[in-house]
């Protein structure tokens, strides 16, 4: 096993991110879990074949599980992790899902609905009463908070309690927050989903996902699903993800500080109609975000004054900020989300920005010139 002997139970998340998932201490042993590049392992250990397990996976899962307060299972991608959740729920399930969420998951749920595998209903999860009003008879409440790309905030604790009263399970996609800013299991969620590709790995060089469960039984079912369907991560990707996780608190702290200030400046910019950021007191989910998150995060969206072409022009003029998709890396990225077919309901002039760790003034100078040129 690659799990180090347990430390004090009251370690700060900053310390957990650095210390959890280390190899056993022994003379001459490495302090970092190396990538195990073998598909076959000798019998007598926890693993004997690469599809069933890998010590590098275990190291990452130990660290990520410790940060979330549960048991993590790593997958080859965030979408493989989503599919595993559906797999353990079984066919014919009824899902109530956030209408404003990652379009890949929305398209996947739509595909399941159209194919008869699941019955899916969408709702604005920031409207607690409306969400609970549609929750009777469902099997799974699929939340994302903050949501992608409108940064809506769901009252996870209230919604989880209401869903449980109705006999439903609750999944929270925590990709935007990472476990540093929000631990949804402690708020009542039954499952937490992460795209490890984003903040957890943090360097835009890994495609991976994970699901965290509060109990070993559910985690074992997810592992069985992973083994049967083959959605396993590669050992090198897992090694890189764990290395990235070690600096997750520092990266979140710096990126969030940049995002808070950029959001404040964008509010006053004459070329900006509206800023969507839960760190602003004007955000409708501000108080709930303060209650369930330790910080507002580094994701923000804003509506450019004008149409979709005006928003695209801003993206074309940035020089320091990267005009690419995805999020959660050390670099700041920007894109117009409505350009994708799956982004139904997203304003044409909305730009989503993943704020990175660059110098704040360099970012603002670049963004300001792109808006005003």
C-alpha positions in Angstrom: 0.0 0.0 0.0 1.2 3.5 -0.7 -0.7 5.2 2.2 1.6 6.6 4.9 0.8 6.0 8.5 -2.1 8.2 9.6 -1.3 11.6 11.1 -3.2 13.7 13.5 -6.9 13.9 12.6 -7.0 17.7 12.8 -4.5 18.5 10.1 -5.3 21.6 8.0 -6.2 20.9 4.3 -3.0 22.8 3.3 -1.0 20.1 5.2 -3.2 17.2 4.0 -2.5 18.2 0.4 1.2 17.9 1.0 1.4 14.9 3.3 -1.4 12.5 2.4 -0.8 9.6 0.0 3.0 9.3 0.8 4.7 5.9 0.6 5.5 4.0 3.8 8.6 5.3 5.6 11.6 3.0 5.3 15.3 3.5 4.9 16.2 4.5 1.4 12.5 4.6 0.3 11.2 7.5 -1.8 9.1 10.2 -0.1 7.0 10.5 -3.3 4.9 7.7 -4.8 6.5 6.9 -8.1 4.5 6.0 -11.2 4.2 2.2 -11.4 4.6 1.5 -15.1 3.6 -2.2 -15.1 0.4 -3.8 -16.2 1.1 -7.0 -14.2 2.2 -7.2 -10.6 3.3 -10.1 -8.4 0.6 -11.8 -6.4 0.3 -11.3 -2.7 -0.3 -7.6 -2.7 -3.4 -5.5 -3.2 -3.0 -5.6 -7.0 -2.0 -8.2 -9.6 -3.3 -6.7 -12.8 -3.3 -3.1 -14.0 -7.0 -2.8 -14.7 -7.8 -3.7 -11.1 -5.4 -1.4 -9.3 -2.1 0.5 -9.3 -0.2 1.8 -6.3 0.0 5.3 -8.0 -3.8 5.4 -8.1 -4.0 4.5 -4.5 -1.6 7.4 -3.5 -3.7 10.0 -5.3 -7.0 8.5 -4.1 -5.7 8.6 -0.5 -4.8 12.2 -0.7 -7.9 13.3 -2.5 -10.1 11.3 -0.2 -8.5 12.9 2.8 -9.1 16.4 1.4 -12.8 15.6 0.8 -13.4 13.6 3.9 -14.3 10.4 2.1 -13.0 7.6 -0.2 -11.9 8.6 -3.7 -11.9 6.6 -6.9 -9.9 7.9 -9.8 -11.0 7.5 -13.4 -9.6 8.2 -16.9 -11.6 11.3 -17.3 -14.3 13.4 -15.6 -16.8 11.9 -18.1 -15.7 8.4 -17.2 -16.3 9.3 -13.6 -19.8 10.6 -14.4 -20.6 7.4 -16.3 -19.5 5.3 -13.4 -22.0 7.1 -11.1 -24.8 6.3 -13.6 -23.5 2.7 -13.8 -23.8 2.0 -10.1 -27.2 3.6 -9.9 -28.6 1.3 -12.5 -30.9 1.7 -15.6 -34.2 3.6 -15.5 -33.2 6.1 -12.8 -34.8 9.4 -12.5 -32.4 12.3 -12.4 -33.0 16.0 -11.5 -30.1 17.9 -12.8 -28.7 21.5 -12.8 -29.7 23.2 -16.1 -26.6 25.3 -15.8 -23.8 22.9 -15.5 -20.9 21.5 -17.5 -22.2 21.0 -21.0 -20.5 17.6 -21.4 -22.4 16.2 -18.5 -25.6 17.9 -19.7 -25.2 16.3 -23.1 -24.4 13.0 -21.5 -27.6 13.1 -19.4 -29.6 14.2 -22.5 -28.2 11.2 -24.3 -29.3 8.9 -21.5 -32.7 10.4 -21.5 -33.2 10.1 -25.2 -31.9 6.5 -25.1 -34.3 5.5 -22.3 -31.5 4.7 -19.9 -32.6 7.5 -17.5 -35.3 10.1 -17.1 -33.7 13.5 -16.8 -35.4 16.8 -15.7 -33.5 20.1 -15.6 -33.9 22.9 -13.0 -32.3 26.1 -11.9 -30.5 24.7 -8.8 -30.1 28.1 -7.3 -33.9 28.2 -6.8 -34.2 25.9 -3.8 -38.0 25.8 -3.7 -38.3 25.0 -7.4 -35.7 22.3 -7.1 -37.4 20.6 -4.2 -40.7 21.0 -5.9 -39.5 18.8 -8.7 -37.6 16.3 -6.5 -40.5 13.9 -5.6 -39.9 10.5 -7.1 -36.3 11.1 -8.3 -33.4 8.8 -7.6 -30.5 11.3 -8.0 -30.2 15.0 -7.6 -27.3 16.2 -9.7 -25.9 19.5 -8.5 -23.0 21.7 -9.6 -22.1 24.7 -7.3 -20.9 27.1 -8.4 -22.4 26.2 -11.8 -20.7 26.3 -15.2 -20.8 28.9 -16.7 -23.3 31.1 -14.9 -21.8 30.7 -11.4 -25.1 29.9 -9.8 -24.9 28.7 -6.2 -27.0 25.8 -4.9 -27.9 25.6 -1.2 -26.3 22.1 -1.0 -27.2 21.4 2.7 -30.9 22.3 2.3 -31.2 20.5 -1.1 -29.4 17.4 0.2 -31.7 17.2 3.2 -34.7 17.6 1.1 -33.6 15.0 -1.4 -32.8 12.5 1.3 -36.3 13.0 2.8 -37.6 12.0 -0.6 -35.3 8.9 -0.8 -32.9 10.4 -3.4 -29.2 10.4 -3.6 -27.2 13.7 -4.1 -24.2 14.2 -6.3 -22.3 17.5 -6.3 -19.8 18.4 -9.1 -17.1 20.2 -7.2 -14.8 20.9 -10.1 -15.0 24.7 -9.8 -14.1 24.7 -6.1 -11.8 21.8 -5.6 -11.9 20.3 -2.1 -9.9 23.2 -0.8 -12.9 25.6 -1.0 -15.8 23.2 -0.5 -16.3 19.8 1.0 -19.8 18.7 -0.2 -19.8 15.4 1.7 -19.9 17.4 4.9 -22.9 19.3 3.6 -24.9 16.2 3.0 -23.9 15.0 -0.5 -23.7 11.3 -1.2 -21.1 11.6 -4.0 -18.7 14.3 -5.1 -17.5 14.5 -8.7 -14.3 16.1 -9.9 -12.6 16.7 -13.2 -9.1 16.2 -12.0 -8.0 17.7 -15.3 -8.8 21.1 -13.8 -7.7 22.5 -10.5 -6.5 19.3 -8.8 -3.8 18.6 -11.4 -3.6 22.3 -12.2 -1.2 22.4 -15.1 -3.4 21.7 -18.1 -1.5 18.5 -18.9 -3.7 15.7 -17.5 -7.1 14.3 -18.4 -8.6 12.5 -15.4 -11.6 12.4 -13.1 -12.7 11.1 -9.7 -15.7 10.4 -7.6 -15.5 10.6 -3.8 -18.0 8.6 -1.6 -18.5 8.8 2.1 -18.3 5.1 2.7 -16.1 2.2 1.5 -19.1 0.2 0.2 -20.0 2.8 -2.4 -16.3 3.3 -3.2 -15.9 -0.4 -3.8 -18.9 -0.4 -6.2 -17.3 2.5 -8.1 -14.0 0.6 -8.3 -15.8 -2.5 -9.6 -17.5 -0.3 -12.2 -14.2 1.1 -13.2 -12.6 -2.3 -13.6 -15.5 -3.7 -15.6 -15.8 -0.8 -18.0 -12.1 0.0 -18.2 -12.2 3.7 -17.4 -8.9 3.5 -15.6 -6.3 6.4 -15.4 -2.8 5.9 -16.6 0.0 5.8 -14.0 1.9 8.8 -15.5 -1.3 10.9 -15.6 -2.0 9.9 -12.0 1.6 10.7 -10.9 1.3 14.2 -12.5 -2.1 14.8 -10.9 -0.8 13.9 -7.4 2.2 16.2 -8.0 -0.2 19.0 -9.0 -2.4 18.3 -5.9 0.6 19.1 -3.6 0.4 22.8 -4.6 -3.4 23.0 -4.9 -3.9 25.2 -1.8 -1.2 27.7 -2.9 -2.6 27.8 -6.5 -6.1 28.3 -5.3 -5.1 31.0 -2.9 -3.3 33.1 -5.5 -5.8 32.5 -8.3 -8.7 33.4 -6.0 -7.0 36.6 -4.9 -6.6 37.6 -8.5 -10.2 36.7 -9.4 -11.6 38.7 -6.5 -9.8 41.9 -7.6 -10.5 41.4 -11.3 -14.2 40.9 -10.6 -14.3 44.2 -8.6 -12.6 46.0 -11.5 -14.8 44.5 -14.1 -17.9 45.6 -12.3 -16.9 49.2 -13.0 -15.7 48.7 -16.6 -17.8 50.6 -19.1 -17.7 47.7 -21.6 -19.0 45.2 -19.1 -22.8 44.7 -18.6 -22.6 42.3 -15.6 -20.2 40.2 -13.6 -21.1 36.8 -12.4 -19.0 36.0 -9.4 -20.0 34.6 -6.0 -17.5 36.8 -4.2 -19.4 39.9 -5.1 -22.1 41.0 -2.5 -24.4 41.7 -5.5 -24.4 38.0 -6.5 -27.7 36.4 -5.5 -25.9 33.4 -4.0 -23.4 35.5 -2.1 -24.6 34.6 1.4 -25.0 30.9 0.7 -21.6 30.8 -0.9 -20.1 32.3 2.2 -21.8 29.7 4.3 -20.7 26.6 2.4 -17.5 27.7 0.7 -14.2 28.9 2.3 -13.7 31.3 -0.5 -15.4 32.4 -3.8 -12.9 30.7 -6.1 -11.1 31.7 -9.2 -13.8 31.2 -11.8 -15.8 34.2 -13.0 -18.0 35.0 -15.9 -19.0 38.4 -17.3 -21.2 39.8 -20.0 -19.6 42.0 -22.6 -21.5 45.1 -23.7 -22.7 44.0 -27.2 -23.4 40.7 -28.9 -21.5 37.5 -29.5 -19.2 39.1 -32.0 -18.2 41.7 -29.5 -17.4 39.0 -27.0 -15.4 37.1 -29.5 -13.4 40.2 -30.4 -12.3 40.5 -26.7 -11.1 36.9 -26.8 -9.2 37.6 -30.0 -7.4 40.6 -28.5 -6.0 39.1 -25.3 -2.2 38.5 -25.3 -1.3 37.3 -21.8 -4.6 35.6 -21.1 -5.0 32.4 -23.2 -8.0 32.1 -25.5 -8.6 28.4 -25.0 -11.2 26.1 -23.5 -10.9 24.3 -20.1 -10.0 25.8 -16.8 -8.2 25.4 -13.5 -4.6 25.6 -14.7 -1.9 28.0 -13.6 -2.6 30.1 -16.7 -5.7 32.4 -17.1 -8.0 31.3 -19.8 -11.0 33.0 -21.4 -13.7 31.9 -23.9 -17.2 32.6 -25.1 -19.2 29.6 -23.9 -22.2 30.1 -26.2 -20.0 29.2 -29.2 -20.6 25.5 -28.3 -23.7 23.8 -29.4 -24.3 22.3 -26.0 -24.4 25.7 -24.2 -28.1 26.3 -24.6 -29.4 29.1 -22.5 -26.0 30.8 -22.2 -26.0 34.4 -23.2 -24.2 35.0 -26.5 -22.0 37.7 -24.9 -21.0 35.8 -21.8 -17.2 35.2 -21.4 -16.1 32.6 -18.8 -12.7 33.2 -17.3 -10.5 30.9 -15.3 -8.2 33.2 -13.4 -4.7 31.9 -13.0 -1.7 32.8 -10.9 0.0 35.4 -13.1 0.8 38.9 -11.9 -2.5 40.7 -11.2 -1.6 44.0 -13.0 -0.4 42.1 -16.1 -3.8 40.3 -16.2 -5.7 43.5 -15.8 -3.7 45.5 -18.3 -4.3 42.7 -20.9 -8.0 42.4 -20.1 -8.6 46.1 -20.1 -6.9 46.6 -23.5 -8.9 43.7 -24.9 -12.2 45.3 -23.7 -11.4 48.9 -24.8 -9.4 48.5 -28.0 
